[in-house]
Amino acid sequence: AGAAETEVVIDAVGDPADVYLGGARVGQPPFALDSYVGEDVEIELRRGDLRETVRFQTTPGKRAYTVSL
């Protein structure tokens, strides 16, 4: 309660990738996700056979995450 909602952007370096959240495809990077400060976030980036799980806690100072896939 009382946590601030913020937008977090997930991006991937290189060729197009897909973003999965809870096992469902939700878009492609750059992908904007609404999250609350302090919330644990887990997404998966997929490109062909490559899979990269990204875990972070939303913080007030960091609003963008870029992953090399």
Phi, psi and omega in degrees: 000138178086357180286142181276137176274140181217160177263132178243136180249127177253128180230160179230139178279138174101207183298161180305145179228171176245144178255130178241136179229119182063031178084355181251138177290127183241356178153197178231152177292149356289131184244124179267132183232128175277129184215158177262142176304129182094350181284137173279130182238138174224120176232165176234134174257136180229137174217108184059235179274354181279137177227133177224115176275131181242123179236136177201165173250128181296129180238158181292337185263345183239121184238004180220136177232125179244129185243137171271120184244000000 
